[in-house]
Amino acid sequence: MIHSEYDVIVVGAGPGGSISAKICAENDLRTLLLEKRQEIGAPVR
């Protein structure tokens, strides 16, 4: 059996990834949001 600390892993903290992670977390799923940049939302595009 594979054990994981997370139910959902979202890669990319853009608008879609951020909303997806938020909805998962609000529904009691253990959620990890990964972003390659140090600051989410910068630079603004």
C-alpha positions in Angstrom: 0.0 0.0 0.0 1.3 3.5 -0.9 1.0 6.1 1.8 0.9 9.8 0.9 0.8 12.9 3.1 -1.4 14.6 0.5 -4.7 13.7 -1.2 -4.1 16.3 -4.0 -0.9 17.9 -5.4 -1.5 21.0 -7.6 1.4 22.1 -9.7 1.3 25.8 -10.6 -0.1 28.6 -8.5 -1.7 30.6 -11.3 -5.4 31.4 -11.2 -6.5 27.9 -12.1 -4.2 26.1 -9.8 -4.8 28.4 -6.9 -8.6 28.1 -7.1 -8.3 24.3 -7.5 -6.1 24.0 -4.4 -8.4 26.3 -2.4 -11.5 24.2 -3.3 -9.7 21.0 -2.5 -8.5 22.3 0.9 -12.0 23.7 1.7 -13.4 20.2 1.1 -11.0 18.6 3.7 -8.5 17.2 1.2 -4.9 17.3 2.3 -3.6 19.7 -0.4 -0.1 20.7 -1.6 0.3 23.7 -3.9 3.6 23.9 -5.7 5.0 26.9 -7.6 8.3 27.3 -9.2 8.6 31.0 -8.4 9.4 32.2 -4.9 6.5 34.7 -4.8 3.1 33.7 -6.1 1.7 36.3 -8.4 5.0 38.0 -9.4 5.7 39.1 -11.9 2.2 40.1 -12.9 1.4 39.1 -16.5 
